Amino acid sequence: MTLPLLLIGCSSPPAPVSAPTAAPQPTVTTPPKVTPASAPSSNTASFVNAKSRWVLASWSDLPGLANDNLNEAWTAWLQSCTRSATAHKKFCPEVQQLSNQPSSVQRDWLIKSFQPYRVESLTGNAAPSTGLLTAYYEPIFEATRNAKPGFNVPLYGVPSNLKSKSPWFSRDEILKNSAAQAALKGKELAYIADPVDAMVLHIQGSGRLWVTQADGSRRQIRLAFAGTNDHPYQSIGRWLLDQNLTKDATWPGIKNWLAQNPHRATELLSKNPRYVFFKEEALNGNDVQLGPKGAQGVPLTPGRSIAVDPGSIPYGMPVWLSSSGPQTQLNRLVMAQDTGSAIVGAVRADYFVGSGQAAGDLAGRLKQDMKMWILLPR
């Protein structure tokens, strides 16, 4: 796998949490009444949330507005509308009616019905509206149902006694502690070939497996996030850099280092004590095109779903994202549908790019500045 990812800020989705329930106070989902679009862009009207400030903006401030294929964004918006407590629920019938309309019609409705607000940091930095964009994806690996030579790295379901202690056993203890191993006995969902690939799945929080069945047939399944041992995430790539053991903390670089130092594999992997447990989901129909469920509880849409800090942006909110850098240029409508342990701050987003190696290549490289505008009803 060629994933050039410096392992210092990946998204590993936590268990779904409830979206905030009222806006713009620290726990908000119902947007505040805003000034009409005819108000000048210099108007200083703003709303302060728990972790961000929303500042009145003009539609003309949004880069690339005229060029976005909004039909793609509508797929993600319709997913959010399946949640009873989603933000802007009252607009869902209109969103549904517009789902097959040209982008120009959707854009006119968006401008008529919503007002953009620029998302800013509450801290006194020099560029409060500029933040960090990274990306995440859904990896795909070969797997078997039973351990066999070449496939002996287990991926586990949730142990029955996970809630008996917090935090639960660390990654190192799971490998060595008899009580941890006993709790996980019979919880094996599948086996893959490489412990570093297992770490990829743990960091991304979900993945797909091509599973070879007992009869020799192959089928693709999804392993979705089901829980963690409640230990903090620590980057194994950062540890290698800090120890001056490598200058290449990408996945290929880490695998190369392990190939030269196989006796240190357990030592390296234990530097990240966080361990993720999964649940198996079948892949049928549209599930193949969509990603795993995010923290909002809806399937992620490649290229149109983002993970955010819910203290800055509530789940289910439409967001205009603008980012330009060496890897990609993005000016598009996205939906806040997920979060992650590393996604913290006012102007911070993790962009879901899809499944497979090509998505992983982009996710591994993408780390650049961005701006966001949240769209509130008029």
C-alpha positions as CSV (number, residue, x, y, z in Angstrom):
1,M,0.0,0.0,0.0
2,T,1.4,3.4,-1.0
3,L,0.0,5.8,1.6
4,P,2.4,8.7,2.2
5,L,0.9,9.7,5.5
6,L,2.7,11.4,8.3
7,L,0.9,9.8,11.2
8,I,0.3,12.8,13.4
9,G,-3.3,13.9,12.9
10,C,-5.5,11.2,11.5
11,S,-9.2,10.8,12.2
12,S,-10.2,7.8,14.2
13,P,-14.0,8.3,14.7
14,P,-15.2,8.0,18.2
15,A,-18.5,6.4,19.0
16,P,-21.5,8.4,17.7
17,V,-22.4,11.3,20.0
18,S,-25.5,13.5,20.1
19,A,-25.3,16.7,18.1
20,P,-25.7,19.9,20.0
21,T,-29.3,20.9,20.5
22,A,-29.6,24.7,20.2
23,A,-27.7,27.5,18.3
24,P,-25.8,29.7,18.6
25,Q,-25.2,28.9,22.3
26,P,-22.5,26.3,23.1
27,T,-25.1,23.5,22.6
28,V,-26.9,24.6,19.4
29,T,-28.5,23.1,16.4
30,T,-31.3,25.5,15.6
31,P,-29.6,28.3,13.8
32,P,-30.1,31.9,14.9
33,K,-32.2,34.4,13.0
34,V,-29.7,36.3,10.7
35,T,-29.5,39.6,8.9
36,P,-30.9,39.5,5.3
37,A,-28.4,39.0,2.5
38,S,-28.9,42.5,1.4
39,A,-26.9,43.6,4.4
40,P,-23.4,44.8,3.5
41,S,-20.6,42.3,3.9
42,S,-18.9,44.7,6.2
43,N,-21.7,44.2,8.8
44,T,-20.1,43.0,12.0
45,A,-23.0,40.8,13.1
46,S,-21.7,37.6,14.6
47,F,-22.6,34.7,16.8
48,V,-20.3,33.1,19.4
49,N,-20.4,29.3,20.0
50,A,-18.5,27.2,22.4
51,K,-15.4,27.0,20.1
52,S,-16.0,29.4,17.2
53,R,-17.4,32.7,16.0
54,W,-19.8,32.9,13.0
55,V,-19.3,36.2,11.2
56,L,-21.9,37.5,8.7
57,A,-20.6,37.1,5.1
58,S,-21.8,37.6,1.5
59,W,-22.4,34.9,-1.0
60,S,-19.9,36.6,-3.2
61,D,-17.3,35.8,-0.6
62,L,-17.6,32.1,-1.3
63,P,-14.9,31.0,-3.9
64,G,-16.1,28.8,-6.7
65,L,-19.8,29.1,-5.9
66,A,-20.9,29.2,-9.5
67,N,-18.9,26.1,-10.5
68,D,-19.8,23.5,-7.9
69,N,-21.8,20.4,-8.9
70,L,-24.4,20.7,-6.1
71,N,-26.1,17.4,-7.1
72,E,-23.1,15.6,-5.4
73,A,-23.6,17.6,-2.2
74,W,-27.4,16.9,-2.3
75,T,-26.6,13.2,-1.8
76,A,-24.9,14.0,1.5
77,W,-27.6,16.4,2.5
78,L,-30.3,13.8,1.9
79,Q,-28.4,11.5,4.2
80,S,-28.5,14.1,7.0
81,C,-32.2,14.5,6.5
82,T,-32.7,10.9,7.5
83,R,-31.9,11.9,11.1
84,S,-34.9,13.2,13.1
85,A,-32.8,15.7,15.1
86,T,-30.7,17.1,12.2
87,A,-30.1,20.8,11.8
88,H,-32.4,22.5,9.3
89,K,-34.9,19.6,9.4
90,K,-37.6,21.9,8.1
91,F,-35.8,22.3,4.8
92,C,-35.6,18.6,4.1
93,P,-38.8,18.4,2.0
94,E,-37.4,21.1,-0.3
95,V,-34.0,19.4,-0.4
96,Q,-35.8,16.2,-1.4
97,Q,-37.8,18.0,-4.1
98,L,-34.6,19.6,-5.5
99,S,-32.5,16.4,-5.5
100,N,-32.8,15.8,-9.2
101,Q,-32.8,19.4,-10.3
102,P,-29.9,21.1,-12.1
103,S,-27.2,22.7,-10.0
104,S,-28.3,26.1,-11.1
105,V,-31.7,25.6,-9.6
106,Q,-30.3,24.2,-6.4
107,R,-27.9,27.1,-6.2
108,D,-30.7,29.7,-6.6
109,W,-32.7,28.0,-3.8
110,L,-29.6,27.9,-1.6
111,I,-28.9,31.6,-2.0
112,K,-32.6,32.5,-1.4
113,S,-33.0,30.3,1.7
114,F,-29.6,30.6,3.5
115,Q,-27.1,33.1,4.6
116,P,-23.4,32.3,4.8
117,Y,-21.4,33.0,8.0
118,R,-17.6,32.8,8.0
119,V,-16.3,30.5,10.7
120,E,-13.6,32.0,12.8
121,S,-11.4,31.0,15.8
122,L,-12.1,32.6,19.2
123,T,-8.3,32.9,19.8
124,G,-6.4,36.1,19.0
125,N,-4.4,34.6,16.1
126,A,-3.5,36.7,13.0
127,A,-5.7,34.7,10.7
128,P,-8.8,33.6,12.7
129,S,-10.7,32.4,9.6
130,T,-7.9,30.2,8.3
131,G,-7.6,26.7,9.6
132,L,-6.3,23.2,8.8
133,L,-7.8,20.7,6.3
134,T,-6.7,17.0,6.4
135,A,-8.4,14.0,4.9
136,Y,-9.4,10.4,5.8
137,Y,-10.6,7.4,3.9
138,E,-11.8,3.8,4.1
139,P,-9.0,1.3,3.5
140,I,-9.6,-2.0,1.7
141,F,-7.6,-5.1,2.6
142,E,-7.6,-8.9,1.9
143,A,-8.7,-11.0,4.8
144,T,-9.7,-14.5,5.9
145,R,-12.2,-15.7,8.4
146,N,-9.8,-18.0,10.2
147,A,-6.2,-17.6,11.0
148,K,-3.7,-19.2,8.6
149,P,-0.2,-18.7,7.5
150,G,0.1,-15.2,6.1
151,F,-3.2,-14.1,7.7
152,N,-2.7,-14.1,11.5
153,V,-3.4,-10.5,12.6
154,P,-6.9,-10.5,14.2
155,L,-9.5,-7.7,14.0
156,Y,-11.8,-7.9,17.0
157,G,-15.4,-7.1,17.8
158,V,-16.3,-5.5,21.1
159,P,-15.3,-7.6,24.2
160,S,-18.2,-8.2,26.6
161,N,-16.4,-6.6,29.5
162,L,-15.3,-3.5,27.8
163,K,-17.2,-1.3,30.2
164,S,-15.8,-3.1,33.2
165,K,-12.8,-0.8,33.4
166,S,-11.9,2.6,31.8
167,P,-9.6,2.8,30.2
168,W,-9.6,-0.9,29.2
169,F,-6.4,-2.8,28.4
170,S,-3.8,-0.9,26.3
171,R,-2.6,-2.2,22.9
172,D,0.5,-3.7,24.5
173,E,-1.6,-5.4,27.2
174,I,-4.0,-6.8,24.6
175,L,-1.0,-8.5,23.0
176,K,0.4,-9.8,26.3
177,N,-2.2,-9.9,29.1
178,S,-4.0,-13.2,29.6
179,A,-7.2,-11.5,30.9
180,A,-7.4,-9.3,27.9
181,Q,-6.8,-12.2,25.5
182,A,-9.5,-14.2,27.3
183,A,-12.0,-11.4,27.0
184,L,-11.3,-11.2,23.2
185,K,-11.4,-15.0,22.6
186,G,-14.2,-15.7,20.1
187,K,-14.5,-12.0,19.2
188,E,-12.3,-12.4,16.1
189,L,-14.1,-11.0,13.0
190,A,-11.4,-11.6,10.5
191,Y,-7.6,-11.9,10.0
192,I,-5.4,-9.8,7.8
193,A,-1.8,-10.2,6.8
194,D,0.0,-7.1,8.2
195,P,-0.1,-5.6,11.7
196,V,0.6,-2.1,10.2
197,D,-2.5,-2.5,8.0
198,A,-4.4,-3.3,11.2
199,M,-3.1,-0.1,12.7
200,V,-4.3,1.8,9.5
201,L,-7.8,0.4,10.2
202,H,-7.6,1.4,13.8
203,I,-6.6,4.9,12.9
204,Q,-9.1,5.4,10.1
205,G,-11.8,3.9,12.3
206,S,-13.4,1.6,9.7
207,G,-12.5,-0.3,6.5
208,R,-13.6,-2.8,3.9
209,L,-12.3,-6.4,3.7
210,W,-12.3,-8.8,0.8
211,V,-12.9,-11.9,2.8
212,T,-12.1,-15.4,1.6
213,Q,-14.8,-17.7,3.0
214,A,-14.3,-21.3,4.1
215,D,-15.6,-22.5,0.7
216,G,-13.0,-20.4,-1.1
217,S,-15.5,-17.7,-2.3
218,R,-14.8,-14.0,-1.8
219,R,-17.1,-11.2,-0.7
220,Q,-16.6,-7.7,0.5
221,I,-17.7,-6.6,4.0
222,R,-17.3,-3.5,6.0
223,L,-15.9,-3.3,9.5
224,A,-17.4,-0.3,11.1
225,F,-16.3,1.5,14.3
226,A,-17.8,-0.1,17.4
227,G,-15.7,1.2,20.3
228,T,-12.3,1.8,21.7
229,N,-10.3,0.9,24.8
230,D,-10.4,4.7,25.8
231,H,-6.7,5.2,25.6
232,P,-5.4,8.3,23.8
233,Y,-4.2,8.1,20.2
234,Q,-0.4,8.4,19.9
235,S,1.4,8.6,16.5
236,I,3.8,5.7,15.8
237,G,5.2,7.8,12.9
238,R,5.9,10.7,15.3
239,W,7.7,8.3,17.7
240,L,10.0,7.1,14.9
241,L,10.8,10.7,14.0
242,D,11.4,11.7,17.6
243,Q,13.7,8.7,18.2
244,N,15.7,9.6,15.0
245,L,15.0,6.1,13.7
246,T,13.7,7.3,10.3
247,K,13.1,10.5,8.3
248,D,10.2,8.9,6.4
249,A,7.1,8.6,8.7
250,T,4.8,7.6,5.9
251,W,3.1,4.2,5.8
252,P,5.6,2.9,3.3
253,G,8.4,4.4,5.4
254,I,7.1,2.7,8.5
255,K,6.8,-0.6,6.7
256,N,10.3,-0.3,5.4
257,W,11.6,0.3,8.9
258,L,9.8,-2.7,10.2
259,A,11.1,-4.9,7.4
260,Q,14.6,-3.9,8.6
261,N,13.7,-4.2,12.3
262,P,11.1,-7.0,12.5
263,H,12.1,-7.7,16.1
264,R,10.8,-4.2,17.1
265,A,7.3,-4.5,15.6
266,T,5.6,-5.0,18.9
267,E,7.6,-2.2,20.5
268,L,6.6,0.2,17.7
269,L,2.9,-0.6,17.6
270,S,2.6,-0.4,21.4
271,K,3.5,3.2,21.2
272,N,-0.1,3.9,20.2
273,P,-2.0,2.5,23.1
274,R,-5.4,3.2,21.5
275,Y,-7.2,0.1,20.2
276,V,-10.3,0.0,18.1
277,F,-13.0,-2.6,18.0
278,F,-15.3,-3.2,15.1
279,K,-18.7,-4.5,14.0
280,E,-19.3,-6.2,10.7
281,E,-21.7,-4.7,8.2
282,A,-22.9,-6.1,4.9
283,L,-22.3,-4.1,1.7
284,N,-25.4,-3.9,-0.4
285,G,-26.7,-1.6,-3.2
286,N,-25.8,2.0,-2.5
287,D,-23.7,1.0,0.5
288,V,-20.9,0.2,-2.0
289,Q,-20.8,3.9,-3.2
290,L,-21.1,5.4,0.3
291,G,-18.7,5.3,3.2
292,P,-19.2,4.1,6.8
293,K,-21.5,5.9,9.2
294,G,-20.1,9.0,10.8
295,A,-20.8,10.4,14.2
296,Q,-24.1,11.9,13.0
297,G,-25.2,8.3,12.3
298,V,-25.5,8.6,8.5
299,P,-23.3,7.1,5.8
300,L,-20.5,9.4,4.6
301,T,-20.5,10.6,1.0
302,P,-17.1,10.7,-0.7
303,G,-16.0,14.2,-1.4
304,R,-19.0,15.7,0.4
305,S,-18.8,14.7,4.0
306,I,-16.5,16.3,6.6
307,A,-15.5,15.6,10.2
308,V,-15.6,18.7,12.4
309,D,-15.3,19.7,16.0
310,P,-19.0,19.7,17.1
311,G,-18.2,22.4,19.5
312,S,-17.6,24.7,16.5
313,I,-20.0,23.3,13.9
314,P,-23.0,21.1,14.8
315,Y,-23.7,17.9,12.9
316,G,-25.9,18.1,9.9
317,M,-25.0,21.7,9.0
318,P,-24.2,22.6,5.4
319,V,-20.8,24.2,5.1
320,W,-19.0,25.9,2.2
321,L,-15.4,24.6,2.2
322,S,-12.5,26.4,0.4
323,S,-9.0,25.1,0.3
324,S,-6.1,25.5,-2.1
325,G,-2.8,23.7,-1.8
326,P,-0.2,21.5,-3.5
327,Q,-2.4,18.4,-3.4
328,T,-5.8,19.7,-4.4
329,Q,-8.1,22.7,-4.8
330,L,-11.5,22.4,-3.2
331,N,-14.4,24.9,-3.4
332,R,-17.5,23.1,-2.6
333,L,-20.6,22.5,-0.5
334,V,-20.1,19.8,2.2
335,M,-22.0,18.5,5.1
336,A,-20.7,18.2,8.7
337,Q,-21.4,14.6,9.5
338,D,-18.5,13.2,11.5
339,T,-15.9,14.0,14.1
340,G,-12.6,12.5,15.2
341,S,-10.2,12.5,18.1
342,A,-7.7,14.7,16.2
343,I,-10.4,17.1,14.8
344,V,-10.3,19.8,17.4
345,G,-10.7,23.6,16.9
346,A,-12.9,26.2,15.3
347,V,-11.6,26.1,11.7
348,R,-10.7,22.4,11.4
349,A,-12.0,19.7,9.1
350,D,-11.2,16.2,8.0
351,Y,-12.4,15.6,4.4
352,F,-13.8,12.1,3.6
353,V,-12.3,11.1,0.2
354,G,-13.8,7.6,-0.3
355,S,-12.5,4.1,-0.3
356,G,-9.5,2.2,-1.6
357,Q,-5.8,2.9,-2.4
358,A,-6.4,6.0,-4.6
359,A,-8.4,7.6,-1.8
360,G,-5.7,6.6,0.6
361,D,-3.0,8.2,-1.5
362,L,-4.9,11.5,-1.4
363,A,-5.8,11.3,2.2
364,G,-2.1,10.7,3.1
365,R,-0.9,13.8,1.3
366,L,-3.7,16.3,2.1
367,K,-2.7,18.8,4.7
368,Q,-3.3,22.4,3.8
369,D,-5.0,25.7,4.8
370,M,-8.7,26.1,4.4
371,K,-11.6,28.4,5.2
372,M,-15.2,27.5,6.0
373,W,-18.6,29.2,5.9
374,I,-21.5,27.8,7.7
375,L,-24.9,28.2,6.0
376,L,-27.7,29.4,8.3
377,P,-31.4,29.8,7.4
378,R,-32.7,33.3,6.6
